[in-house]
Amino acid sequence: LTGHQTMKRILAPSLVAWFGLMILPSTSHAALVAYGDASSFSAATTSILIEDFESVAVAYDTGHGSFSSNGLTYTGLAGTPVPNVYIASPGYTNFGVAITTSSVLTANGDEDFTIDLGPNIRAVGFDTYLNDFGPGVVAVYINGTLAANYDVAHDPTVVGFFGVVSTTGPISQIRWTTTGGGQINTGIDNVRVQEDRRLPTPAPLLLVGAGLLGLWQLRNQN
């Protein structure tokens, strides 16, 4: 991904584009609800923007095996010569959109990367950049186990959106995979999450909470 126009070919006007939005679960899970637009997702959650990739403390337009920012970890799973992820700075014309106007998380080769989330994440959503070679696939993991695969498709010349909400255990990881990313970039931007303290709490945090409660009770007895 070197240069703003040369590494992956520019989207040709004659290529087939999808219009509208399609989110199809190829593996279903009753504990998940998917959203194809940001307004519906926002109405159903109290999510906050946690990462827009505009001020990440790693080099832009450079491959990284993985990096962490604001409590999330991004890891590349494919690419040549090694799997890595990139933050593409604004101004690229080799995504489906005519030109990118913000920094976008992408990868080398056909895009395939994961996002490891913090504890107790009930909802996650992000903007989607597609090409015209097929839908993007979003794999959603609950407590480390694959819960569902969603096919995400929309007009690749515009920025789309994908969001998912868990009604049971925490969403621990998201995986983004696409076809033909080595020719036309795909990626994600503006990651939003909602933390839900009502979800099961990891054991170490439970122990800390019990200790604080015991200390509070001891102080009130004296």
N, C-alpha and C positions, 0 to 999 in steps of 0.2 A: 504494500500500500504506500508506494513512494510516488509523490507527485499527485496533483489533484485531478488528473485526467488520464494518466497513462497506464496504471497498473491493471485496471479492469475496464472493459469496454463500456462506452456510454450507451444508455438505453436507446434503441432505435425506434423512431415513431411507428414503424410498420409492425412492430412486435405486438402480440396480443396482450391487452391489459384487462384486468378484472375490474368490474364496476360494482359498487356496493360493498358490503362486508359479509364475510362468512366465517363462523366459528363452529367447527364440527368436532365433537369429541370422538376420537377413534378408540379411546378406552375411557369408559365412564366411571364416575365415582359419585355416589349419592351425597357425599359430604362437600362437594365443590359446586360452586355456581360461577359460570364464566360470563364476562361482559365484553361487548365489542365496541363500546364507545365510552369515552371518559366521563361524560355527564351522568350516565346511568351508574357507572362504577362509583363516582363521587357521591351520588345520592344514596347508595347502599352502604357506604363505608364512611369512616372518619380518617381516611388515609392522608398522609402528608408526603410531600415531595422530599425524598431523601437523597437523590442523586440526579444531577443534570449533566454531569461530566464536563462542566465548564471550568472547574477549579480543582481537578484531581492532581495529587502530588506525584504523578508519574509523567514520563515523556509522552507527548502526543505524536501521532503518526509514526509510532514505533511499536514493534511487537513486544509483548510481555507474556511470559508463560502464564502468569496470573498476577493479580494485584488486588489490594483491599482498599476500600474507601467508604467512610461513614458507616462502618459496621457490616458492609457487604463485601463478598469476595467473588471476583470474576476469574474464571479459569478457561483457557482455550483447550479444546479437545481434538482439533484437526488442523491441518495446514502443512505447508512445506517451506522450509526444511524441518521446522518443529511446530507443534501446536502453539498458538498464541492468540491473544486478543489485542486489539488496537482501539485507541480513542481517536477517531478521525476528526480533525479540526474542521470548522465551518468552511464551506466553499468547494466541496467536492461535487463533480458532475458525473460521477460513475456510480451513483445510487439510482434507484428507480425515479426518484424526484429529480426535477431539472437541475437543482443545485441545493446543497444542504446549507441551512442557515444557523445551525447549532452543532455542537460536538456530538458525535454519535458513536456508540460502542459497536464495534464490528470485529472482524477477524481476518486472517489471511486464508486464502483458499475458500472452499465452501464453508460458510459460517457454521460453527458448532461450538457452543460454549455454555458454561453453567454460571448461575448466580447462586451462591450460598448465602442464605438469609440469616438474620439474627434469631434469637429464641422468641417463641410466642408470636410469630407473625401470622395474623389471621387473613390478611388480604395483601395482594401485590398487583400492581398494574404498571404498564409502561407503553410509550409510543413505539410503533412498529414501522420499520422500513423494509419493503419487500421488493423483489424483482418479478419478472413475468415468467419464470421457469416453473412455477408451482407454488403452493402455499408454504408458509412457514409452519414449523411444528413446535409447539410449546409443550414440553413435558413438565408436569407438576408433581412434586414429591411431598408427601406428608410424613413427618417423622422419619425421613430417610428412605421411604418406600414409594415407588412409583404409584401415583393415584390415577393419573389420566394423561393422555396425549390429546392436544387440541390442534386441529388444522386451522390456521389463520390465513385468510385471503382477503384482499381488498385491492382497489385500484393502486398499482404500484407507483403511479406518478404523484400520489399524495401520501401524507403521513397518516397511518392508522393507529389503532389502540387495541390492547388486550389487557384484560383484568380478570382476576379470579379470587374468589372468597371461599375460605374453608369454614364449615360449620362444626368441625370436630377438632382434630389435632392441628398443630402448627404446620404451616407451609415451610419446609426446610430448604428446598432448592427448586430452582427453575432452570430448564435447559432449552436453549434456542438453537434450532437446526433448520437449515434451508438448503435448497438445491440450486446449483448454478451461481453460488456466491463468488466463485472464482472468476466469473465473467462480469456480473453486476452485483455490487455490494448489497447486502441486507444488514440490518442491525436494530438496535433498540436505543431509546433515549428516555429521559425524565421518569426515572423509577420512583413509584409511590408505594408506600407500605403502611399497613395498620398493625400495630401491636395490640394484642388482646390479653390482658392479664388474667382473664378467666380461663384461658387455655391451660392445660397441664403444665405445671412449673417444674423445671429440672431439679433433680434431687439436691444438688449443692445449695441452690437458692432456698429450698424448703428448710434445710438445716440451719442456714443463716437466719431465716425468718423465725424458726422455733427458738433459736438462741436469743434473739432480740426480745421475743415475747416473754421468755423466762426471766431475762434481765429486768424488763418492765414490771413484771409481777413481783420480783424480789424487792425492787426499790419501793413499790407501793406497800409492801408489808412492813418496811422499816420506818 
